[in-house]
Amino acid sequence: MHRLLAVILAGGMGERLSVLSQDRAKPAVPFAGKYRIIDFTLSNCVNSNVHNIVVLTQYQPVSLTEHVGIGTPWGLSAPNRNIRLLQPYLAREEGRDWYKGTADAVYQNLNRIEGEDADEVLILSGDHVYKMDYSAMLEYHRHNEADVTLAVTPMPEEELYRFGTVSIDEKGQITHFQEKVKNPQNNLVSMGVYIFNLKTLRQWLEIRTGHDFGRNMLPRMVTKGRIFAYTFEGYWRDIGTVDSYWQSNMDIMSTSQSFLADKDWPIYTRETEGPPTKVGDNATVTNCLLSSGAKIEGHLEHSVISPGVQVAPGAVVKDSIIMDDTYIGRNSTIDHAIIDKNVTIEPDCHIGFGDDYRANRLNPSILSSGLTIIGKRAVIPAGYKIGRNCIIYANVTGKELPESEVKSGETIKTRSRGNRSKS
């Protein structure tokens, strides 16, 4: 009987998520109210009857480690089910270092992976949002007697440059692989979901073709073995940027009844206990996703509200994501913003104001669509204004902020060594 091991790559810094990944790994970023991004990959595993899982961590692993724990919410603490979180370790062995890429992360843990007595290895990314039956892909892999099978999905032309693209023949075998090129040959992109025969995986990792599966290893394998593409037609999004994070939250909110409430494919998470959501007599809520423990007394429209959020009377929240235990004060307006955990917005503030959509001055490639981001535990004083495409770092208070407003495109950091923090 073939044995399958899932390896989830969960050590990414997520630099393009800005302050959202300032002190947490990208897979641990909160998502759709009560979830974290990695919940979707973990739930896919257990729903696909994959119960032997290794999670490779690296950057800021604490919140991810606390969230996953021994896997109880996913039923992985039961007998004959296992989940292990492995962090990089430094040894006297020559060349041992922090992971340099996806393939290198697996290579540095290859001995431990082989110790799991698996015949096939399912390699997954911990920062994608989708629902997929890996058992169907595994059956396809075995039917084709493939060395490697990649999951691929169609992607709009304007987004192709962000991904590796593949060309396939009439049998589904991959004939060409291009990683993140400007003018790819077709619209099928790699989802970062791979099934390797263990023997093939070891062989190619030991050749040391490079540090990354997509950039180095897979393009070279195409002409050397039986590499097949498994086409996935469902919803899939790589949470690689602030815009994709916001858009995916909005997508899931609009389809929450079909995506999150599917009894045949539940999304599990580690939930914090809290009272039911309370919506006040004068509150209005239109097309929103509300989590337990929230107290809503203002106006909500097209927004995601996480556990414990409080929205005071007269406050307006539109097209925004508000994370756990954040307080929105009376008569404040939040428009097109992402606000992290435990933030205090005092009364009469306006976050995301004006018609000035200039890109963020320090990070124009990260913020240019109008979103403003506020990091954990920030305190925005009463009557304050923050424009569009702004970044407010974690723990910022009135001491770091300019006198009355942050103009569009600006970034505010906490004070460091007594220096002024505006940049």
DRENBAMAR-197330 format. One record per residue (C-alpha): x, y, z. Coordinates in steps of 0.05 Angstrom, whole numbers, plus 5000, padded with zeros to 4 digits. Each point is the difference from the previous one (the first is absolute). Layout:
<pts>
XYZ
...
</pts>
This chain:
<pts>
500050005000
502750684981
501150505057
499350744989
503350555041
497850734994
505450535008
497250715010
504850574986
498250535051
506350415013
499050584952
501150725023
494550284958
503550674988
494650224951
494949945055
503550585035
498350095074
495149414999
506049545002
504450455042
500149525058
496649374973
501249514944
495750104938
496049355011
498250265070
496850644975
492650035021
495049894944
492550044990
498650195071
501649405044
504949614957
507450034983
502549894929
503249335016
493249725022
498049894928
506149564984
499449615065
492549904989
501249774929
504849485027
495349695051
494050044954
504249634948
501849465052
507250245004
501749935074
507649985001
502450724995
506550385009
499950765003
506650354985
500450675035
505350545003
498150745004
496450235064
497349315016
496950145069
492950184980
499949444948
502649495051
494950215052
494349974949
501649314972
502349695065
499249254998
494750054947
493949895044
495150444961
501649594937
499549335036
507449894993
501349845073
496049354994
503549324995
503449854934
499950734981
505950465006
502150724989
507050265014
502650714994
507350014981
504350625005
506850094966
505949815042
507350184993
505149445004
507549924990
498449674935
502950414943
495050434963
494549955053
496450665004
493150325000
495549784943
501850344935
493749794962
494549494996
504349434974
505550165050
495049965058
498149304979
507249804987
502250225069
494649565030
500749424952
502749505052
494150155046
495149954942
502949324980
499349785072
492450054992
500149374958
496150314942
500149804927
497350664974
500650725025
494650524991
503250685003
495450585016
500250755013
497150255065
497950684972
494749824948
492550035007
496249444964
496249355011
503049404964
499549255005
507249764999
497849274997
497450114929
506650314980
503749415032
495849504961
501650394936
507549995018
500049255010
495749864938
505150364956
505949675036
502850705006
506550195033
497050675019
493050304993
498750745004
493250315015
498550554950
494350494991
497950514947
501750725017
498050674968
505350284953
501450615044
502149565058
504349494963
506650365013
499549835074
500249254990
503549424966
496349794937
499949324966
498649724931
497149304994
498949494946
493649624985
501549495054
501050535054
507549925002
503850665011
504350204941
502250685023
500550385066
501350755006
500750355067
497250705005
501250264930
496850614967
497049654939
498649275017
497749514947
493349845033
495650135060
501049385043
503850185063
503349565052
496350015066
506049805041
496949325013
504549424981
499949255008
506949684996
502049285002
504950005058
505549684958
499350554947
499950545053
506449775032
503549914933
498650714977
501250335067
506849685005
501950264930
499350695032
497150334939
498150625040
496350225062
492950064972
495249504970
496850484950
506050424982
505349474997
498149275008
493549884962
502050354935
506149534996
495949385015
495150104943
504349674947
502849475048
494049635027
492549885001
497250665026
492550094995
495150575012
493749905040
495050554982
496050325057
494050424981
497750255068
501450645038
507450095016
503850625021
507350095019
500050495059
506550334977
498150745001
495850495040
495250064941
499249254992
498949935075
494650535001
496749734936
499949285025
496750225064
494850374959
499049394955
499049535058
495350485035
495650034937
499849234995
500649835074
493849575001
502749544946
507550055015
500350025076
493649635018
501049394956
498449415045
503549534952
506550395003
500450385067
505650505013
502649865070
503650505045
502150115072
494350435026
500150455060
493749975043
495750625002
492950235006
495450044939
500550614955
495650575024
496950484950
497050625032
493150284987
502650584958
505549614964
499649834926
503849434968
500349884925
503749414968
505049895056
503549415033
499250045075
503749585052
498349805071
500850515055
499350614955
495750575024
497150424944
496550665014
502050394937
499349904925
503649434965
500349904925
503849474960
505049865056
503249425038
499450055076
504349555043
498549745071
499450525055
499750614955
495950595026
496950524955
497250585040
493650394983
500650474940
506349644974
500149794926
504249424974
500149884924
503949524956
504749845057
503049435040
500050105076
503949495041
499149735070
498350455060
500750654962
495850595023
496950504951
497950625038
493750424993
498950364935
506449744969
500249794927
504249424974
500149964924
504149494960
504749815057
503149395033
500650095075
503949485040
498649735070
499050415063
500050674965
496450595032
496850514953
497550565045
493750414985
499250444938
505849704961
500049904924
504349434974
500549984924
497650704985
500350444938
500949914926
507650004999
502049304978
507450104993
503949365011
503749885065
506450404996
504649475030
496549394973
496350184936
499949284975
496549785064
494750545008
497050384942
492749794997
497650455056
500449525059
502750265066
503149515050
500550095075
504449525041
498649655066
498850405063
500350684967
496150565032
497150544955
498050625041
493250334997
498450424939
506049744960
500249904925
504049494960
499850024924
500549444949
505749524985
502850145069
503849515045
499750085076
504749525035
498349595062
499950375067
499850694970
496550515045
498750744998
507350125019
502449764932
494450314958
500450684967
495750545031
493249894968
500449524941
504149504960
499750204927
498849494946
506049574983
503750105065
502849485049
500550085075
504649565041
501049955075
505650415029
506849674997
505850245043
496750675010
499450174927
493850294966
495949444970
496850314938
502549714934
</pts>
